[in-house]
Amino acid sequence: MDTDSYIAFSAILIGMTQMAFNFNDIRNTTDFSNYSFEYTILGIIGSFLWSIYQYRKGSNFSAMYSGSAVILGFYILHRILKNKKEKELNAFY
């Protein structure tokens, strides 16, 4: 591995660690007022497009990192929709 590869690997490792902390925070929260449906969808689309671009350019480390952001985005979207559904169900009772 050359120096550039070490730098890329280190940056992605730090970013993945940050995503893991973010995932843990999202998993343990019940307040999703800071997250919007539209913002999350845009993040998923942007990360997905970056994944495709980076993969096609041969930057597989970066493509994996962006792919992880897509997965995290889908998880956030799932939690937003689940929270919204629970609020709607509680409104009836």
PDB file of N, CA, C and O in Angstrom, chain B, residues numbered from 101:
ATOM      1  N   MET B 101       0.844  -1.188   0.000  1.00  0.00           N
ATOM      2  CA  MET B 101       0.000   0.000   0.000  1.00  0.00           C
ATOM      3  C   MET B 101       0.882   1.242   0.000  1.00  0.00           C
ATOM      4  O   MET B 101       1.873   1.316   0.726  1.00  0.00           O
ATOM      5  N   ASP B 102       0.512   2.199  -0.813  1.00  0.00           N
ATOM      6  CA  ASP B 102       1.263   3.451  -0.817  1.00  0.00           C
ATOM      7  C   ASP B 102       0.651   4.443   0.170  1.00  0.00           C
ATOM      8  O   ASP B 102      -0.380   4.165   0.782  1.00  0.00           O
ATOM      9  N   THR B 103       1.290   5.594   0.318  1.00  0.00           N
ATOM     10  CA  THR B 103       0.863   6.591   1.307  1.00  0.00           C
ATOM     11  C   THR B 103      -0.568   7.067   1.053  1.00  0.00           C
ATOM     12  O   THR B 103      -1.344   7.233   1.995  1.00  0.00           O
ATOM     13  N   ASP B 104      -0.918   7.288  -0.215  1.00  0.00           N
ATOM     14  CA  ASP B 104      -2.279   7.737  -0.527  1.00  0.00           C
ATOM     15  C   ASP B 104      -3.323   6.716  -0.097  1.00  0.00           C
ATOM     16  O   ASP B 104      -4.395   7.085   0.383  1.00  0.00           O
ATOM     17  N   SER B 105      -3.018   5.452  -0.263  1.00  0.00           N
ATOM     18  CA  SER B 105      -3.948   4.404   0.165  1.00  0.00           C
ATOM     19  C   SER B 105      -4.105   4.389   1.678  1.00  0.00           C
ATOM     20  O   SER B 105      -5.209   4.191   2.187  1.00  0.00           O
ATOM     21  N   TYR B 106      -3.008   4.598   2.400  1.00  0.00           N
ATOM     22  CA  TYR B 106      -3.087   4.665   3.862  1.00  0.00           C
ATOM     23  C   TYR B 106      -3.932   5.848   4.323  1.00  0.00           C
ATOM     24  O   TYR B 106      -4.725   5.731   5.257  1.00  0.00           O
ATOM     25  N   ILE B 107      -3.756   6.984   3.661  1.00  0.00           N
ATOM     26  CA  ILE B 107      -4.538   8.165   4.010  1.00  0.00           C
ATOM     27  C   ILE B 107      -6.022   7.905   3.743  1.00  0.00           C
ATOM     28  O   ILE B 107      -6.868   8.212   4.582  1.00  0.00           O
ATOM     29  N   ALA B 108      -6.336   7.340   2.576  1.00  0.00           N
ATOM     30  CA  ALA B 108      -7.732   7.046   2.234  1.00  0.00           C
ATOM     31  C   ALA B 108      -8.332   6.043   3.219  1.00  0.00           C
ATOM     32  O   ALA B 108      -9.459   6.219   3.682  1.00  0.00           O
ATOM     33  N   PHE B 109      -7.579   5.000   3.533  1.00  0.00           N
ATOM     34  CA  PHE B 109      -8.069   3.991   4.471  1.00  0.00           C
ATOM     35  C   PHE B 109      -8.314   4.598   5.845  1.00  0.00           C
ATOM     36  O   PHE B 109      -9.328   4.310   6.481  1.00  0.00           O
ATOM     37  N   SER B 110      -7.391   5.436   6.306  1.00  0.00           N
ATOM     38  CA  SER B 110      -7.548   6.080   7.623  1.00  0.00           C
ATOM     39  C   SER B 110      -8.764   6.998   7.647  1.00  0.00           C
ATOM     40  O   SER B 110      -9.531   6.991   8.609  1.00  0.00           O
ATOM     41  N   ALA B 111      -8.939   7.782   6.597  1.00  0.00           N
ATOM     42  CA  ALA B 111     -10.088   8.690   6.531  1.00  0.00           C
ATOM     43  C   ALA B 111     -11.399   7.921   6.529  1.00  0.00           C
ATOM     44  O   ALA B 111     -12.353   8.311   7.203  1.00  0.00           O
ATOM     45  N   ILE B 112     -11.448   6.845   5.782  1.00  0.00           N
ATOM     46  CA  ILE B 112     -12.674   6.047   5.723  1.00  0.00           C
ATOM     47  C   ILE B 112     -12.928   5.357   7.059  1.00  0.00           C
ATOM     48  O   ILE B 112     -14.076   5.259   7.493  1.00  0.00           O
ATOM     49  N   LEU B 113     -11.886   4.884   7.707  1.00  0.00           N
ATOM     50  CA  LEU B 113     -12.037   4.258   9.020  1.00  0.00           C
ATOM     51  C   LEU B 113     -12.581   5.259  10.041  1.00  0.00           C
ATOM     52  O   LEU B 113     -13.454   4.918  10.839  1.00  0.00           O
ATOM     53  N   ILE B 114     -12.070   6.485  10.018  1.00  0.00           N
ATOM     54  CA  ILE B 114     -12.586   7.525  10.918  1.00  0.00           C
ATOM     55  C   ILE B 114     -14.044   7.840  10.586  1.00  0.00           C
ATOM     56  O   ILE B 114     -14.874   7.970  11.486  1.00  0.00           O
ATOM     57  N   GLY B 115     -14.352   7.960   9.307  1.00  0.00           N
ATOM     58  CA  GLY B 115     -15.730   8.231   8.892  1.00  0.00           C
ATOM     59  C   GLY B 115     -16.682   7.111   9.274  1.00  0.00           C
ATOM     60  O   GLY B 115     -17.808   7.374   9.695  1.00  0.00           O
ATOM     61  N   MET B 116     -16.247   5.869   9.135  1.00  0.00           N
ATOM     62  CA  MET B 116     -17.090   4.727   9.516  1.00  0.00           C
ATOM     63  C   MET B 116     -17.319   4.712  11.031  1.00  0.00           C
ATOM     64  O   MET B 116     -18.405   4.362  11.493  1.00  0.00           O
ATOM     65  N   THR B 117     -16.305   5.088  11.793  1.00  0.00           N
ATOM     66  CA  THR B 117     -16.457   5.185  13.241  1.00  0.00           C
ATOM     67  C   THR B 117     -17.480   6.250  13.589  1.00  0.00           C
ATOM     68  O   THR B 117     -18.319   6.052  14.468  1.00  0.00           O
ATOM     69  N   GLN B 118     -17.408   7.376  12.901  1.00  0.00           N
ATOM     70  CA  GLN B 118     -18.382   8.448  13.112  1.00  0.00           C
ATOM     71  C   GLN B 118     -19.790   7.958  12.765  1.00  0.00           C
ATOM     72  O   GLN B 118     -20.744   8.254  13.485  1.00  0.00           O
ATOM     73  N   MET B 119     -19.921   7.218  11.676  1.00  0.00           N
ATOM     74  CA  MET B 119     -21.238   6.673  11.305  1.00  0.00           C
ATOM     75  C   MET B 119     -21.745   5.692  12.358  1.00  0.00           C
ATOM     76  O   MET B 119     -22.944   5.641  12.634  1.00  0.00           O
ATOM     77  N   ALA B 120     -20.840   4.915  12.945  1.00  0.00           N
ATOM     78  CA  ALA B 120     -21.248   3.970  13.983  1.00  0.00           C
ATOM     79  C   ALA B 120     -21.793   4.714  15.205  1.00  0.00           C
ATOM     80  O   ALA B 120     -22.799   4.306  15.785  1.00  0.00           O
ATOM     81  N   PHE B 121     -21.135   5.790  15.589  1.00  0.00           N
ATOM     82  CA  PHE B 121     -21.640   6.602  16.704  1.00  0.00           C
ATOM     83  C   PHE B 121     -22.989   7.225  16.355  1.00  0.00           C
ATOM     84  O   PHE B 121     -23.897   7.263  17.185  1.00  0.00           O
ATOM     85  N   ASN B 122     -23.113   7.712  15.126  1.00  0.00           N
ATOM     86  CA  ASN B 122     -24.363   8.303  14.667  1.00  0.00           C
ATOM     87  C   ASN B 122     -25.482   7.255  14.667  1.00  0.00           C
ATOM     88  O   ASN B 122     -26.601   7.535  15.097  1.00  0.00           O
ATOM     89  N   PHE B 123     -25.172   6.052  14.186  1.00  0.00           N
ATOM     90  CA  PHE B 123     -26.139   4.964  14.180  1.00  0.00           C
ATOM     91  C   PHE B 123     -26.605   4.649  15.600  1.00  0.00           C
ATOM     92  O   PHE B 123     -27.796   4.447  15.837  1.00  0.00           O
ATOM     93  N   ASN B 124     -25.665   4.609  16.540  1.00  0.00           N
ATOM     94  CA  ASN B 124     -26.004   4.318  17.930  1.00  0.00           C
ATOM     95  C   ASN B 124     -26.909   5.398  18.515  1.00  0.00           C
ATOM     96  O   ASN B 124     -27.861   5.093  19.233  1.00  0.00           O
ATOM     97  N   ASP B 125     -26.613   6.658  18.206  1.00  0.00           N
ATOM     98  CA  ASP B 125     -27.460   7.754  18.683  1.00  0.00           C
ATOM     99  C   ASP B 125     -28.875   7.648  18.115  1.00  0.00           C
ATOM    100  O   ASP B 125     -29.857   7.835  18.834  1.00  0.00           O
ATOM    101  N   ILE B 126     -28.967   7.351  16.835  1.00  0.00           N
ATOM    102  CA  ILE B 126     -30.279   7.242  16.185  1.00  0.00           C
ATOM    103  C   ILE B 126     -31.056   6.053  16.744  1.00  0.00           C
ATOM    104  O   ILE B 126     -32.264   6.133  16.967  1.00  0.00           O
ATOM    105  N   ARG B 127     -30.348   4.960  16.965  1.00  0.00           N
ATOM    106  CA  ARG B 127     -30.999   3.750  17.480  1.00  0.00           C
ATOM    107  C   ARG B 127     -31.589   3.975  18.861  1.00  0.00           C
ATOM    108  O   ARG B 127     -32.615   3.384  19.198  1.00  0.00           O
ATOM    109  N   ASN B 128     -30.951   4.824  19.668  1.00  0.00           N
ATOM    110  CA  ASN B 128     -31.387   5.025  21.049  1.00  0.00           C
ATOM    111  C   ASN B 128     -32.286   6.240  21.249  1.00  0.00           C
ATOM    112  O   ASN B 128     -32.718   6.496  22.373  1.00  0.00           O
ATOM    113  N   THR B 129     -32.578   6.992  20.199  1.00  0.00           N
ATOM    114  CA  THR B 129     -33.386   8.198  20.371  1.00  0.00           C
ATOM    115  C   THR B 129     -34.865   7.915  20.083  1.00  0.00           C
ATOM    116  O   THR B 129     -35.214   6.983  19.359  1.00  0.00           O
ATOM    117  N   THR B 130     -35.697   8.734  20.662  1.00  0.00           N
ATOM    118  CA  THR B 130     -37.126   8.679  20.359  1.00  0.00           C
ATOM    119  C   THR B 130     -37.602   9.995  19.762  1.00  0.00           C
ATOM    120  O   THR B 130     -38.745  10.102  19.317  1.00  0.00           O
ATOM    121  N   ASP B 131     -36.731  10.993  19.752  1.00  0.00           N
ATOM    122  CA  ASP B 131     -37.076  12.309  19.218  1.00  0.00           C
ATOM    123  C   ASP B 131     -36.436  12.482  17.846  1.00  0.00           C
ATOM    124  O   ASP B 131     -35.215  12.582  17.726  1.00  0.00           O
ATOM    125  N   PHE B 132     -37.270  12.514  16.821  1.00  0.00           N
ATOM    126  CA  PHE B 132     -36.779  12.665  15.459  1.00  0.00           C
ATOM    127  C   PHE B 132     -37.139  14.025  14.878  1.00  0.00           C
ATOM    128  O   PHE B 132     -37.261  14.169  13.662  1.00  0.00           O
ATOM    129  N   SER B 133     -37.310  15.021  15.741  1.00  0.00           N
ATOM    130  CA  SER B 133     -37.683  16.349  15.266  1.00  0.00           C
ATOM    131  C   SER B 133     -36.550  17.008  14.473  1.00  0.00           C
ATOM    132  O   SER B 133     -36.803  17.921  13.687  1.00  0.00           O
ATOM    133  N   ASN B 134     -35.313  16.561  14.668  1.00  0.00           N
ATOM    134  CA  ASN B 134     -34.183  17.125  13.920  1.00  0.00           C
ATOM    135  C   ASN B 134     -34.016  16.503  12.542  1.00  0.00           C
ATOM    136  O   ASN B 134     -33.191  16.968  11.755  1.00  0.00           O
ATOM    137  N   TYR B 135     -34.782  15.462  12.232  1.00  0.00           N
ATOM    138  CA  TYR B 135     -34.675  14.773  10.959  1.00  0.00           C
ATOM    139  C   TYR B 135     -35.950  14.994  10.155  1.00  0.00           C
ATOM    140  O   TYR B 135     -37.057  14.892  10.685  1.00  0.00           O
ATOM    141  N   SER B 136     -35.784  15.293   8.883  1.00  0.00           N
ATOM    142  CA  SER B 136     -36.960  15.434   8.026  1.00  0.00           C
ATOM    143  C   SER B 136     -36.917  14.367   6.941  1.00  0.00           C
ATOM    144  O   SER B 136     -35.849  13.894   6.552  1.00  0.00           O
ATOM    145  N   PHE B 137     -38.081  14.005   6.470  1.00  0.00           N
ATOM    146  CA  PHE B 137     -38.210  12.999   5.421  1.00  0.00           C
ATOM    147  C   PHE B 137     -37.466  13.448   4.162  1.00  0.00           C
ATOM    148  O   PHE B 137     -36.694  12.683   3.584  1.00  0.00           O
ATOM    149  N   GLU B 138     -37.705  14.692   3.744  1.00  0.00           N
ATOM    150  CA  GLU B 138     -37.117  15.206   2.506  1.00  0.00           C
ATOM    151  C   GLU B 138     -35.588  15.257   2.585  1.00  0.00           C
ATOM    152  O   GLU B 138     -34.899  14.859   1.646  1.00  0.00           O
ATOM    153  N   TYR B 139     -35.076  15.741   3.690  1.00  0.00           N
ATOM    154  CA  TYR B 139     -33.629  15.839   3.884  1.00  0.00           C
ATOM    155  C   TYR B 139     -32.987  14.452   3.836  1.00  0.00           C
ATOM    156  O   TYR B 139     -31.924  14.277   3.242  1.00  0.00           O
ATOM    157  N   THR B 140     -33.622  13.487   4.451  1.00  0.00           N
ATOM    158  CA  THR B 140     -33.094  12.129   4.479  1.00  0.00           C
ATOM    159  C   THR B 140     -33.104  11.507   3.090  1.00  0.00           C
ATOM    160  O   THR B 140     -32.138  10.851   2.701  1.00  0.00           O
ATOM    161  N   ILE B 141     -34.184  11.704   2.338  1.00  0.00           N
ATOM    162  CA  ILE B 141     -34.259  11.175   0.973  1.00  0.00           C
ATOM    163  C   ILE B 141     -33.156  11.789   0.103  1.00  0.00           C
ATOM    164  O   ILE B 141     -32.496  11.081  -0.657  1.00  0.00           O
ATOM    165  N   LEU B 142     -32.962  13.098   0.217  1.00  0.00           N
ATOM    166  CA  LEU B 142     -31.904  13.752  -0.559  1.00  0.00           C
ATOM    167  C   LEU B 142     -30.526  13.196  -0.186  1.00  0.00           C
ATOM    168  O   LEU B 142     -29.676  13.009  -1.057  1.00  0.00           O
ATOM    169  N   GLY B 143     -30.309  12.937   1.081  1.00  0.00           N
ATOM    170  CA  GLY B 143     -29.042  12.354   1.517  1.00  0.00           C
ATOM    171  C   GLY B 143     -28.827  10.962   0.944  1.00  0.00           C
ATOM    172  O   GLY B 143     -27.716  10.620   0.539  1.00  0.00           O
ATOM    173  N   ILE B 144     -29.883  10.161   0.907  1.00  0.00           N
ATOM    174  CA  ILE B 144     -29.786   8.810   0.350  1.00  0.00           C
ATOM    175  C   ILE B 144     -29.462   8.880  -1.136  1.00  0.00           C
ATOM    176  O   ILE B 144     -28.578   8.169  -1.615  1.00  0.00           O
ATOM    177  N   ILE B 145     -30.174   9.735  -1.868  1.00  0.00           N
ATOM    178  CA  ILE B 145     -29.944   9.857  -3.307  1.00  0.00           C
ATOM    179  C   ILE B 145     -28.525  10.355  -3.578  1.00  0.00           C
ATOM    180  O   ILE B 145     -27.825   9.811  -4.432  1.00  0.00           O
ATOM    181  N   GLY B 146     -28.105  11.385  -2.851  1.00  0.00           N
ATOM    182  CA  GLY B 146     -26.752  11.914  -3.038  1.00  0.00           C
ATOM    183  C   GLY B 146     -25.679  10.883  -2.751  1.00  0.00           C
ATOM    184  O   GLY B 146     -24.728  10.743  -3.519  1.00  0.00           O
ATOM    185  N   SER B 147     -25.824  10.163  -1.654  1.00  0.00           N
ATOM    186  CA  SER B 147     -24.830   9.140  -1.300  1.00  0.00           C
ATOM    187  C   SER B 147     -24.826   8.002  -2.307  1.00  0.00           C
ATOM    188  O   SER B 147     -23.770   7.463  -2.642  1.00  0.00           O
ATOM    189  N   PHE B 148     -26.008   7.638  -2.789  1.00  0.00           N
ATOM    190  CA  PHE B 148     -26.094   6.570  -3.786  1.00  0.00           C
ATOM    191  C   PHE B 148     -25.385   6.980  -5.079  1.00  0.00           C
ATOM    192  O   PHE B 148     -24.637   6.195  -5.662  1.00  0.00           O
ATOM    193  N   LEU B 149     -25.629   8.221  -5.522  1.00  0.00           N
ATOM    194  CA  LEU B 149     -24.973   8.697  -6.742  1.00  0.00           C
ATOM    195  C   LEU B 149     -23.455   8.782  -6.564  1.00  0.00           C
ATOM    196  O   LEU B 149     -22.707   8.444  -7.481  1.00  0.00           O
ATOM    197  N   TRP B 150     -22.999   9.229  -5.398  1.00  0.00           N
ATOM    198  CA  TRP B 150     -21.564   9.260  -5.133  1.00  0.00           C
ATOM    199  C   TRP B 150     -20.977   7.850  -5.133  1.00  0.00           C
ATOM    200  O   TRP B 150     -19.861   7.643  -5.608  1.00  0.00           O
ATOM    201  N   SER B 151     -21.716   6.891  -4.607  1.00  0.00           N
ATOM    202  CA  SER B 151     -21.235   5.503  -4.607  1.00  0.00           C
ATOM    203  C   SER B 151     -21.016   5.005  -6.030  1.00  0.00           C
ATOM    204  O   SER B 151     -19.990   4.400  -6.344  1.00  0.00           O
ATOM    205  N   ILE B 152     -22.001   5.271  -6.880  1.00  0.00           N
ATOM    206  CA  ILE B 152     -21.883   4.841  -8.278  1.00  0.00           C
ATOM    207  C   ILE B 152     -20.699   5.528  -8.948  1.00  0.00           C
ATOM    208  O   ILE B 152     -19.897   4.875  -9.616  1.00  0.00           O
ATOM    209  N   TYR B 153     -20.588   6.830  -8.773  1.00  0.00           N
ATOM    210  CA  TYR B 153     -19.497   7.592  -9.383  1.00  0.00           C
ATOM    211  C   TYR B 153     -18.137   7.075  -8.917  1.00  0.00           C
ATOM    212  O   TYR B 153     -17.242   6.844  -9.730  1.00  0.00           O
ATOM    213  N   GLN B 154     -17.990   6.898  -7.616  1.00  0.00           N
ATOM    214  CA  GLN B 154     -16.701   6.474  -7.077  1.00  0.00           C
ATOM    215  C   GLN B 154     -16.349   5.058  -7.516  1.00  0.00           C
ATOM    216  O   GLN B 154     -15.186   4.760  -7.786  1.00  0.00           O
ATOM    217  N   TYR B 155     -17.351   4.187  -7.587  1.00  0.00           N
ATOM    218  CA  TYR B 155     -17.100   2.820  -8.043  1.00  0.00           C
ATOM    219  C   TYR B 155     -16.642   2.819  -9.501  1.00  0.00           C
ATOM    220  O   TYR B 155     -15.705   2.111  -9.868  1.00  0.00           O
ATOM    221  N   ARG B 156     -17.315   3.618 -10.322  1.00  0.00           N
ATOM    222  CA  ARG B 156     -16.958   3.678 -11.739  1.00  0.00           C
ATOM    223  C   ARG B 156     -15.574   4.285 -11.958  1.00  0.00           C
ATOM    224  O   ARG B 156     -14.914   3.965 -12.946  1.00  0.00           O
ATOM    225  N   LYS B 157     -15.133   5.142 -11.065  1.00  0.00           N
ATOM    226  CA  LYS B 157     -13.801   5.737 -11.161  1.00  0.00           C
ATOM    227  C   LYS B 157     -12.723   4.854 -10.542  1.00  0.00           C
ATOM    228  O   LYS B 157     -11.536   5.167 -10.633  1.00  0.00           O
ATOM    229  N   GLY B 158     -13.130   3.753  -9.912  1.00  0.00           N
ATOM    230  CA  GLY B 158     -12.166   2.828  -9.334  1.00  0.00           C
ATOM    231  C   GLY B 158     -11.794   3.120  -7.898  1.00  0.00           C
ATOM    232  O   GLY B 158     -10.854   2.523  -7.373  1.00  0.00           O
ATOM    233  N   SER B 159     -12.503   4.016  -7.257  1.00  0.00           N
ATOM    234  CA  SER B 159     -12.214   4.357  -5.864  1.00  0.00           C
ATOM    235  C   SER B 159     -13.103   3.505  -4.956  1.00  0.00           C
ATOM    236  O   SER B 159     -14.097   3.984  -4.411  1.00  0.00           O
ATOM    237  N   ASN B 160     -12.733   2.259  -4.810  1.00  0.00           N
ATOM    238  CA  ASN B 160     -13.587   1.310  -4.097  1.00  0.00           C
ATOM    239  C   ASN B 160     -13.734   1.621  -2.612  1.00  0.00           C
ATOM    240  O   ASN B 160     -14.804   1.408  -2.043  1.00  0.00           O
ATOM    241  N   PHE B 161     -12.671   2.123  -1.972  1.00  0.00           N
ATOM    242  CA  PHE B 161     -12.786   2.498  -0.561  1.00  0.00           C
ATOM    243  C   PHE B 161     -13.847   3.572  -0.375  1.00  0.00           C
ATOM    244  O   PHE B 161     -14.695   3.472   0.511  1.00  0.00           O
ATOM    245  N   SER B 162     -13.795   4.594  -1.212  1.00  0.00           N
ATOM    246  CA  SER B 162     -14.766   5.681  -1.119  1.00  0.00           C
ATOM    247  C   SER B 162     -16.170   5.205  -1.476  1.00  0.00           C
ATOM    248  O   SER B 162     -17.148   5.659  -0.883  1.00  0.00           O
ATOM    249  N   ALA B 163     -16.271   4.312  -2.423  1.00  0.00           N
ATOM    250  CA  ALA B 163     -17.578   3.768  -2.801  1.00  0.00           C
ATOM    251  C   ALA B 163     -18.194   2.995  -1.629  1.00  0.00           C
ATOM    252  O   ALA B 163     -19.399   3.077  -1.393  1.00  0.00           O
ATOM    253  N   MET B 164     -17.370   2.250  -0.901  1.00  0.00           N
ATOM    254  CA  MET B 164     -17.874   1.526   0.274  1.00  0.00           C
ATOM    255  C   MET B 164     -18.323   2.499   1.354  1.00  0.00           C
ATOM    256  O   MET B 164     -19.338   2.280   2.015  1.00  0.00           O
ATOM    257  N   TYR B 165     -17.572   3.563   1.527  1.00  0.00           N
ATOM    258  CA  TYR B 165     -17.929   4.574   2.520  1.00  0.00           C
ATOM    259  C   TYR B 165     -19.266   5.225   2.167  1.00  0.00           C
ATOM    260  O   TYR B 165     -20.136   5.367   3.026  1.00  0.00           O
ATOM    261  N   SER B 166     -19.429   5.617   0.911  1.00  0.00           N
ATOM    262  CA  SER B 166     -20.689   6.220   0.478  1.00  0.00           C
ATOM    263  C   SER B 166     -21.830   5.207   0.546  1.00  0.00           C
ATOM    264  O   SER B 166     -22.965   5.564   0.861  1.00  0.00           O
ATOM    265  N   GLY B 167     -21.529   3.956   0.252  1.00  0.00           N
ATOM    266  CA  GLY B 167     -22.547   2.908   0.377  1.00  0.00           C
ATOM    267  C   GLY B 167     -23.009   2.749   1.814  1.00  0.00           C
ATOM    268  O   GLY B 167     -24.187   2.495   2.069  1.00  0.00           O
ATOM    269  N   SER B 168     -22.090   2.897   2.745  1.00  0.00           N
ATOM    270  CA  SER B 168     -22.460   2.846   4.162  1.00  0.00           C
ATOM    271  C   SER B 168     -23.373   4.012   4.527  1.00  0.00           C
ATOM    272  O   SER B 168     -24.290   3.864   5.336  1.00  0.00           O
ATOM    273  N   ALA B 169     -23.114   5.169   3.926  1.00  0.00           N
ATOM    274  CA  ALA B 169     -23.977   6.328   4.163  1.00  0.00           C
ATOM    275  C   ALA B 169     -25.381   6.074   3.623  1.00  0.00           C
ATOM    276  O   ALA B 169     -26.360   6.526   4.217  1.00  0.00           O
ATOM    277  N   VAL B 170     -25.492   5.359   2.510  1.00  0.00           N
ATOM    278  CA  VAL B 170     -26.811   4.996   1.956  1.00  0.00           C
ATOM    279  C   VAL B 170     -27.549   4.105   2.947  1.00  0.00           C
ATOM    280  O   VAL B 170     -28.727   4.323   3.231  1.00  0.00           O
ATOM    281  N   ILE B 171     -26.862   3.114   3.465  1.00  0.00           N
ATOM    282  CA  ILE B 171     -27.486   2.193   4.426  1.00  0.00           C
ATOM    283  C   ILE B 171     -27.929   2.945   5.674  1.00  0.00           C
ATOM    284  O   ILE B 171     -29.041   2.737   6.160  1.00  0.00           O
ATOM    285  N   LEU B 172     -27.072   3.814   6.195  1.00  0.00           N
ATOM    286  CA  LEU B 172     -27.434   4.609   7.364  1.00  0.00           C
ATOM    287  C   LEU B 172     -28.627   5.510   7.053  1.00  0.00           C
ATOM    288  O   LEU B 172     -29.513   5.685   7.891  1.00  0.00           O
ATOM    289  N   GLY B 173     -28.649   6.077   5.856  1.00  0.00           N
ATOM    290  CA  GLY B 173     -29.780   6.911   5.444  1.00  0.00           C
ATOM    291  C   GLY B 173     -31.085   6.144   5.423  1.00  0.00           C
ATOM    292  O   GLY B 173     -32.117   6.653   5.860  1.00  0.00           O
ATOM    293  N   PHE B 174     -31.045   4.919   4.915  1.00  0.00           N
ATOM    294  CA  PHE B 174     -32.254   4.088   4.908  1.00  0.00           C
ATOM    295  C   PHE B 174     -32.703   3.749   6.329  1.00  0.00           C
ATOM    296  O   PHE B 174     -33.900   3.689   6.610  1.00  0.00           O
ATOM    297  N   TYR B 175     -31.745   3.531   7.211  1.00  0.00           N
ATOM    298  CA  TYR B 175     -32.112   3.249   8.600  1.00  0.00           C
ATOM    299  C   TYR B 175     -32.768   4.467   9.245  1.00  0.00           C
ATOM    300  O   TYR B 175     -33.764   4.339   9.957  1.00  0.00           O
ATOM    301  N   ILE B 176     -32.207   5.649   8.992  1.00  0.00           N
ATOM    302  CA  ILE B 176     -32.807   6.878   9.523  1.00  0.00           C
ATOM    303  C   ILE B 176     -34.212   7.048   8.960  1.00  0.00           C
ATOM    304  O   ILE B 176     -35.141   7.384   9.694  1.00  0.00           O
ATOM    305  N   LEU B 177     -34.369   6.817   7.661  1.00  0.00           N
ATOM    306  CA  LEU B 177     -35.689   6.928   7.038  1.00  0.00           C
ATOM    307  C   LEU B 177     -36.677   5.948   7.668  1.00  0.00           C
ATOM    308  O   LEU B 177     -37.828   6.298   7.926  1.00  0.00           O
ATOM    309  N   HIS B 178     -36.228   4.741   7.908  1.00  0.00           N
ATOM    310  CA  HIS B 178     -37.079   3.738   8.566  1.00  0.00           C
ATOM    311  C   HIS B 178     -37.533   4.222   9.934  1.00  0.00           C
ATOM    312  O   HIS B 178     -38.710   4.108  10.276  1.00  0.00           O
ATOM    313  N   ARG B 179     -36.606   4.759  10.714  1.00  0.00           N
ATOM    314  CA  ARG B 179     -36.951   5.245  12.053  1.00  0.00           C
ATOM    315  C   ARG B 179     -37.885   6.447  12.002  1.00  0.00           C
ATOM    316  O   ARG B 179     -38.784   6.566  12.835  1.00  0.00           O
ATOM    317  N   ILE B 180     -37.684   7.347  11.027  1.00  0.00           N
ATOM    318  CA  ILE B 180     -38.564   8.511  10.876  1.00  0.00           C
ATOM    319  C   ILE B 180     -39.986   8.052  10.576  1.00  0.00           C
ATOM    320  O   ILE B 180     -40.946   8.514  11.194  1.00  0.00           O
ATOM    321  N   LEU B 181     -40.105   7.133   9.614  1.00  0.00           N
ATOM    322  CA  LEU B 181     -41.440   6.654   9.238  1.00  0.00           C
ATOM    323  C   LEU B 181     -42.101   5.862  10.360  1.00  0.00           C
ATOM    324  O   LEU B 181     -43.308   5.972  10.576  1.00  0.00           O
ATOM    325  N   LYS B 182     -41.314   5.067  11.070  1.00  0.00           N
ATOM    326  CA  LYS B 182     -41.847   4.308  12.199  1.00  0.00           C
ATOM    327  C   LYS B 182     -42.330   5.256  13.298  1.00  0.00           C
ATOM    328  O   LYS B 182     -43.398   5.047  13.874  1.00  0.00           O
ATOM    329  N   ASN B 183     -41.559   6.281  13.583  1.00  0.00           N
ATOM    330  CA  ASN B 183     -41.934   7.263  14.598  1.00  0.00           C
ATOM    331  C   ASN B 183     -43.193   8.013  14.184  1.00  0.00           C
ATOM    332  O   ASN B 183     -44.071   8.257  15.012  1.00  0.00           O
ATOM    333  N   LYS B 184     -43.286   8.377  12.918  1.00  0.00           N
ATOM    334  CA  LYS B 184     -44.463   9.076  12.408  1.00  0.00           C
ATOM    335  C   LYS B 184     -45.705   8.195  12.528  1.00  0.00           C
ATOM    336  O   LYS B 184     -46.773   8.667  12.919  1.00  0.00           O
ATOM    337  N   LYS B 185     -45.561   6.922  12.194  1.00  0.00           N
ATOM    338  CA  LYS B 185     -46.681   5.987  12.280  1.00  0.00           C
ATOM    339  C   LYS B 185     -47.135   5.819  13.725  1.00  0.00           C
ATOM    340  O   LYS B 185     -48.335   5.782  13.999  1.00  0.00           O
ATOM    341  N   GLU B 186     -46.179   5.719  14.651  1.00  0.00           N
ATOM    342  CA  GLU B 186     -46.525   5.576  16.064  1.00  0.00           C
ATOM    343  C   GLU B 186     -47.257   6.809  16.583  1.00  0.00           C
ATOM    344  O   GLU B 186     -48.202   6.695  17.365  1.00  0.00           O
ATOM    345  N   LYS B 187     -46.814   7.999  16.142  1.00  0.00           N
ATOM    346  CA  LYS B 187     -47.490   9.229  16.564  1.00  0.00           C
ATOM    347  C   LYS B 187     -48.920   9.269  16.027  1.00  0.00           C
ATOM    348  O   LYS B 187     -49.839   9.684  16.734  1.00  0.00           O
ATOM    349  N   GLU B 188     -49.109   8.837  14.772  1.00  0.00           N
ATOM    350  CA  GLU B 188     -50.443   8.816  14.203  1.00  0.00           C
ATOM    351  C   GLU B 188     -51.345   7.820  14.920  1.00  0.00           C
ATOM    352  O   GLU B 188     -52.523   8.104  15.137  1.00  0.00           O
ATOM    353  N   LEU B 189     -50.818   6.670  15.285  1.00  0.00           N
ATOM    354  CA  LEU B 189     -51.606   5.673  16.008  1.00  0.00           C
ATOM    355  C   LEU B 189     -51.954   6.163  17.403  1.00  0.00           C
ATOM    356  O   LEU B 189     -53.059   5.921  17.889  1.00  0.00           O
ATOM    357  N   ASN B 190     -51.018   6.850  18.052  1.00  0.00           N
ATOM    358  CA  ASN B 190     -51.284   7.377  19.397  1.00  0.00           C
ATOM    359  C   ASN B 190     -52.278   8.518  19.357  1.00  0.00           C
ATOM    360  O   ASN B 190     -52.959   8.764  20.353  1.00  0.00           O
ATOM    361  N   ALA B 191     -52.385   9.215  18.255  1.00  0.00           N
ATOM    362  CA  ALA B 191     -53.344  10.321  18.132  1.00  0.00           C
ATOM    363  C   ALA B 191     -54.777   9.787  18.163  1.00  0.00           C
ATOM    364  O   ALA B 191     -55.691  10.497  18.582  1.00  0.00           O
ATOM    365  N   PHE B 192     -54.976   8.563  17.731  1.00  0.00           N
ATOM    366  CA  PHE B 192     -56.320   7.984  17.724  1.00  0.00           C
ATOM    367  C   PHE B 192     -56.759   7.511  19.115  1.00  0.00           C
ATOM    368  O   PHE B 192     -57.951   7.352  19.377  1.00  0.00           O
ATOM    369  N   TYR B 193     -55.796   7.292  19.990  1.00  0.00           N
ATOM    370  CA  TYR B 193     -56.147   6.753  21.306  1.00  0.00           C
ATOM    371  C   TYR B 193     -56.054   7.800  22.323  1.00  0.00           C
ATOM    372  O   TYR B 193     -56.312   7.542  23.499  1.00  0.00           O
TER     373      TYR B 193
END
